[in-house]
Each structure stands twice: as C-alpha cells, then as structure tokens.
Amino acid sequence: MGALMPWKPFRELERWARDFELRFPRLFEDFENGEEQLTVPVESFVKDGNLIVRADVPGLDPKDLELSVLGNVLTIKGERKDKKEVKKEHYFRREISYGAFERRMTLPEGVETDKVKAKFENGVVEISIPMAKEAVAKKIPLEAEKH
C-alpha cells in the first residue's frame, strides 16, 4: 500500500502561482533596473524507477550551474552572463534573458537523495534520483457495474 501524503492546504495555490509565473514571466520583471528575471523551464517524470528532472539551460556551460539537494528540496542555480557585445540602444529586438536564476523543486517522499546523478548534454541538465519501490505510483484497476 502506498504512503499517504501529508495535507498541505496551500499546495494547490503554490502550484497555481508557479504555473502563472511560467506562463507570464514578464509580469515579474525587476522594474527598478529594467532587467528580467531569468526563468528556466523544467520537466519531471518517473522512468524506470527513477525521478527524472530536466532543465533547459541553452547557452550555459556546466561551470555556470550549481545543483544541490537539502532535505527533500532540489535546487538548480546558475547564471547566463551578458557579454555586453552590443549597447542596449542598438538592439532591434532582445528576447534572450540574462542574469542569475534559481529553481527549487520539492521532491516526493521516498526518493534516495544520497544517490543523485546529473549529466549535462546539449544545453539540458538531466538529474536522476532513484525512488523507493513503495514510492512509485501503482495502477488501480477500475471495476464498472454491469447494467
């Protein structure tokens, strides 16, 4: 039988806020210095008994990234540096964001954080964390009434 999750009344509100921020990142710009907050898209899923977390970080070098796990929180930090090759007033369009970023993800119970592995390939960080067998979701058969 799977473990019960503790009730967190603000979980849905936090999820809604993260989704909103990902869809409308320009609403959260730092208006004082005119710089945008760099957001890094992530995806997570279970594959072969491992929790896989992928983060898109195009144009970054692995030395510009820092990964850490504290308790049950995975943190991905980094910085995309602006080379200042062109003055701001000379741009026609500038959609690429520069600056520091930090993404945190609460890991599900049952992951083995002491066995985390990470690799970097083609601008994507892939983090693999083994899950305990009891933490993996089980399919429940659905019985239908016959009429």
C-alpha positions in Angstrom: 0.0 0.0 0.0 1.4 3.4 -0.9 2.3 6.1 1.7 -0.2 8.8 2.4 0.8 12.3 1.6 0.5 15.0 4.3 -2.2 17.5 3.7 -0.7 20.9 2.6 -3.6 23.4 2.3 -1.5 25.8 0.2 -0.1 23.2 -2.2 -2.6 24.0 -5.0 -2.2 27.7 -4.6 1.6 27.4 -4.8 1.3 25.2 -8.0 -1.1 27.8 -9.5 1.4 30.6 -8.7 4.3 28.7 -10.3 2.2 27.9 -13.4 1.2 31.6 -13.7 4.8 32.8 -13.3 6.0 30.4 -16.0 3.2 31.5 -18.4 3.6 35.2 -17.8 7.3 35.8 -16.7 7.3 39.4 -17.9 4.8 40.4 -15.2 7.6 39.7 -12.7 10.4 41.8 -14.1 12.6 43.8 -11.8 11.3 47.3 -12.8 14.0 49.2 -10.9 16.9 48.2 -13.0 15.0 47.1 -16.1 16.3 43.5 -16.0 14.1 40.5 -16.4 14.2 37.5 -14.0 15.6 34.6 -16.0 13.3 31.6 -15.7 14.5 28.1 -16.5 11.8 25.6 -17.8 11.9 22.2 -16.1 10.0 18.9 -16.5 9.9 16.0 -14.2 8.7 12.4 -14.6 9.2 8.9 -13.3 11.1 6.5 -15.6 12.5 3.0 -14.8 12.1 3.6 -11.0 13.9 7.0 -11.1 12.6 10.5 -10.7 14.0 12.4 -13.7 14.2 16.2 -13.7 15.3 18.0 -16.8 16.1 21.7 -17.0 16.6 23.6 -20.3 19.7 25.9 -20.0 20.7 26.7 -23.5 23.9 28.7 -23.9 25.1 27.8 -20.5 28.3 26.0 -19.6 28.2 23.3 -16.8 30.6 25.5 -14.8 27.8 28.2 -14.7 25.5 25.8 -12.9 25.1 24.6 -9.3 22.9 21.6 -8.3 22.1 20.8 -4.7 19.7 18.8 -2.5 18.9 19.8 1.0 16.4 17.6 2.8 13.7 17.0 0.1 14.4 20.1 -1.9 16.3 20.0 -5.2 17.9 23.4 -6.2 19.2 24.3 -9.6 21.1 27.6 -9.7 23.0 29.3 -12.4 23.7 32.5 -14.3 23.6 33.4 -18.0 26.1 36.2 -18.4 25.6 39.0 -20.9 28.7 39.6 -22.9 27.8 43.3 -23.5 28.8 43.0 -27.1 26.2 45.5 -28.2 24.8 48.5 -26.5 21.1 48.4 -25.4 20.1 51.2 -27.7 21.5 49.3 -30.7 19.2 46.3 -30.3 16.2 45.8 -32.6 14.8 43.0 -30.5 16.1 41.3 -27.4 14.1 38.3 -26.1 17.0 36.4 -24.5 17.2 36.8 -20.8 20.4 37.2 -18.9 21.2 37.0 -15.2 21.0 34.7 -12.3 18.3 32.1 -11.8 17.3 29.6 -9.1 14.7 26.9 -9.4 13.6 24.8 -6.4 11.6 21.6 -6.5 10.2 19.7 -3.6 11.0 16.0 -4.1 8.4 13.3 -3.3 8.9 11.2 -0.3 10.8 8.0 -0.9 13.5 9.4 -3.3 17.0 8.4 -2.4 18.7 11.8 -2.3 22.1 10.2 -1.5 22.2 8.6 -4.9 21.5 11.6 -7.2 23.2 11.6 -10.6 23.3 14.5 -13.0 24.5 15.0 -16.5 24.7 17.9 -18.9 24.2 17.5 -22.7 23.2 19.9 -25.4 22.0 22.6 -23.0 19.9 20.3 -20.9 20.6 19.3 -17.3 19.2 15.8 -16.5 19.0 14.8 -12.9 18.2 11.2 -12.0 17.1 10.2 -8.5 16.2 6.6 -7.6 12.8 6.2 -6.0 12.0 3.6 -3.4 9.7 0.9 -4.7 6.9 1.9 -2.4 7.1 5.5 -3.6 6.3 4.6 -7.3 2.7 5.0 -8.3 0.6 1.8 -8.7 -2.2 1.4 -11.2 -5.6 0.7 -9.6 -8.0 -1.5 -11.5 -11.4 0.1 -12.0 -14.4 -2.1 -11.8 -17.6 -1.0 -13.5 -21.1 -2.1 -12.6 -22.9 -4.1 -15.2 -26.3 -2.9 -16.2 
